[in-house]
Structures are given as structure tokens and as C-alpha cells.
Amino acid sequence: MTTTTGSNSRREPVLMSADSVILHKGFTGTSIDDIIDRASITRGSFFHHFDVEPGLAKALMQRYP
């Protein structure tokens, strides 16, 4: 998926929210709803940034080399 700079700046808070929820609940205990609630975004916005759940996992892993 191609993103623009503006889109990347909106994606970062979603990743930060996902980090926070996953640290608290664990990866398997975290739902997309948990992340969108924490990030205060819509489900559509989430899927705009991450096509599928593995996209989120990949983006999170890329944050930590």
C-alpha cells in the first residue's frame, strides 16, 4: 500500500496506540476494536492504514529493529 506523508503522520498514532494496548493485553488478547478505541479512530480509518491485521503486525515489527 502506498501512503503519503500526511497519511504516515496519521498512521503513527495508530501504531503508538497498538503498541500500548498490545503491551497491556498481549498480542493475541488485543482486538482491532481495542486499538481503534484507544486511537479514537474509525474502523474504516484503521483499514485505510492497514489492509489486514498482518499489515499491523508487520508495521509494528518494523518499528523495532
C-alpha positions in Angstrom: 0.0 0.0 0.0 1.4 3.4 -0.9 1.0 6.1 1.7 1.6 9.8 1.6 3.5 11.9 4.2 0.2 13.1 5.7 -1.1 9.6 5.8 2.1 8.4 7.6 1.7 11.1 10.2 -1.8 9.9 11.0 -0.6 6.3 11.0 1.9 6.8 13.7 -0.7 7.5 16.5 -2.4 4.3 15.5 0.9 2.4 15.9 1.5 4.0 19.2 -2.0 3.0 20.4 -1.5 -0.5 19.1 1.9 -0.7 21.0 0.2 0.4 24.2 -2.7 -2.0 24.0 -0.6 -4.9 23.0 1.8 -4.3 25.9 -1.1 -4.3 28.3 -3.2 -7.2 26.8 -0.7 -9.2 24.8 -0.8 -9.6 21.0 -3.4 -12.4 21.0 -5.5 -10.7 23.5 -5.8 -7.4 21.6 -8.6 -6.8 19.1 -8.8 -4.3 16.3 -11.6 -2.7 18.3 -9.3 -2.3 21.3 -6.8 -0.4 19.0 -9.4 1.8 17.3 -10.9 2.7 20.6 -7.5 3.6 22.1 -6.6 5.6 18.9 -10.0 7.3 18.7 -10.4 6.4 15.0 -13.0 4.6 12.9 -12.7 1.1 11.7 -12.5 2.5 8.1 -9.6 4.7 9.1 -7.8 1.7 10.6 -8.2 -0.4 7.4 -7.1 2.6 5.3 -3.7 2.4 7.0 -3.5 -1.4 7.5 -5.1 -3.5 4.8 -5.3 -6.6 7.0 -4.2 -7.5 10.6 -0.8 -8.9 9.4 -0.1 -5.4 8.0 -0.3 -4.0 11.5 1.9 -6.7 12.9 4.5 -6.1 10.2 4.4 -2.3 10.8 4.9 -2.9 14.5 7.8 -5.2 14.0 9.5 -2.7 11.6 9.5 -0.2 14.4 11.9 -2.3 16.5 14.9 -3.4 14.5 
